[in-house]
């Protein structure tokens, strides 16, 4: 059975992939057209695929006599991170996924982690969810960079309308709620274009006017 042509691989169905191409998945899995499907160990194939930084979950099924079905769940890139002169994709926790390249290009905000900012990485899903769920008058998808530090907490910069947003790390959830309320109020009053920075800290929110606004 492990040598008969009847069990030679003729087709591999792949689903769930966005960043990885079919050829990349096949190469990582070690599946080659014509190889004997019975001779392949499913656990080994799954282990090889799971070693990819892009793949969070994987399932491999053998469909006798000559097919395989691979379903992957990819890690979603959330940021660009610059390391040693190379630009990488990183997930929401700042974990490096792969280098940014022309064949796999997605524009994302740059993530910078300053002194003490490492502890805030674990809370980035909470921060992103709060901004996305607040129905803000600004488009969070237009954030150009994110900085994390013990002193300034979470900082974001939006190219349009040229707005810096920062949230202190202490009582992060409460500060986020207050900041979102103030941004929403500024948007309702049509004053957001006049603002250069909004900072939430110590239970208060400060609004700084953009010196270039009219």
C-alpha angles and dihedrals in degrees: 000000000000092000105032117114090226088076097046112131111253104162139022119193114208125189138170096038120131107150097029120068123225091250091053092051093047091049092050092045092049092230113151126183109252096026117126111265094205093054093058119094109224093207091054091050091050092047091053092050092045089057089068111102088222097057121082098170134009138185124190123191128187112221106194136257103018114345141084130196119207123187119185134185108208127211108249117236112231104169147018114240125193114218124173092338095311125109115225138183113243133188125239090279093052095255112153114246109172142320118282109250139170093252093056107030126163122162111233138161117272115247120214122183115202131185110316093004094112091082090059094058091080090058098050093100088056092049094047092046091050093053094044093048097046097078090229124189088237128074107242089195086071093065107129099189142007124203127192124196140146091241101047100021113206116359126185131182124203116199090207114072089009094244130158116205124189134179124193115237095232111088089359094176095051093045091050091053093051093045092051091050092052093047090050091050092049089051093051090052093047092239100117094097089062094055124095100178140009118194129184119198140138092011092304136098123216122200117200120195120235106248090214095053121106 
